[in-house]
């Protein structure tokens, strides 16, 4: 996936917003909490996302994927080049990260995002 395809996929998920953090990182958020961080100005483009305990252990054995600096204790991984993963895997991992972060949001925020009042 290209960065633009990743961006479009993220923004297609309910309640997602984007912003710039740390001067040059494009971040995707749900309920104000990050679920994907990209570095669009770096070559190659890199990204970090939250994952499950099991996937964290599996992913960090693959070339170019390491525990994310500063966020590894929260089960975030860093992919040094977004081209290392297929479109299908990106969608799977983005959705997993989104779901993990969404699940930790307050009930009121979840209801606002899902449109259920």
N, C-alpha and C positions, 0 to 999 in steps of 0.2 A: 504494500500500500504506500502511496505517497503521503506526505504530510497533509495535503489538502483532502485526500480521501479519509484519512484518520480524523481530521477535523470535522468533516461532514458527517461521518458516522457518529462521533461523540455528540455533536450538536443535534443529531436526530433522536437522541435518547431523552426521555422526559425530564424536564427541569434543569437541563445542563446549561451552565454559563461558562464563559471563557474570560481569562484575564492574563495580564503579563505580571509575573513576579520576578524578583531578583534581576531586574533590568532586561533580561533577554530570554526568559522561559515562558512559553505559551502553556498555560495551565487550564485544565478542564475540571469543572467543579460541579458537585451536586449538593444542594443545601448549604453552600458556602464551604464545603470540604473538597479538597483535591482528590481526584481519582486517576488522573493522568497528567504527567508533566513532560513537555517536549522542549527540545533545544533547537528551534528552527534555524538559528543563525550559525550553528556549528556544522561542519562538514566532516563526516556524514552526519545527518540529522539523527539525534539520539532521543530516547524516551524512557521514562520510568513509570511504573504502575504498581498498585497493590495487588497481591495475589493470596491464595490460600497457603496454609502451611505446607501441604503436599506439593503444590505446584512450585512454591518457592524452592524447595529442595531439588525438584526435578529441573526447573529452569536454570538454576545457578550451576548446573553441570554442563550446560551447553556453551559453545564458543560465543564470546561477545556478550554474554549475559552474566552480570555479577549482582551481588547484593547492593542495593542502592545506597550510596554514601548518605549518612545521616538518617536514613529511613529503613535500613535493613531490619532493625529490631521490630518494626511494624509490618514486616513481610512485604517490603517493596523491592522490586528488582529494577535494574538499569540495563537497557539494551543499547549497545554502543552504536548501532546502525539499524534504523528502522527496516531496512531491506532484509535483515536476517530472518524475519518472520513472514509467513504467507498472509494473504488477505484474510483467509479463514481463521488463522491463529490470532491475528490482531483483533478481529471482531470478538473472538472467544475471550481473549484476555482483557480487552477493554470492558466487555460486558461483565465479566467476573469482578473486576475492580470496581466498576460502577455499583454492582449489587452489594459488594462487601461494604462500601462506604454508605450506600443508601440504608442498609440494614442497621447502621449505628446512629442514624439521625433520630432526633426526637419525633415522637408520634405526630405531633402537630405539623411539623415540617413535611413528614412523609405524606400526610393527608393533603397538604397544599400542593405538593408536587404531583400526586396521583389524581388530583381533582376531586377527591372524596371529602366532603365537608361534614 
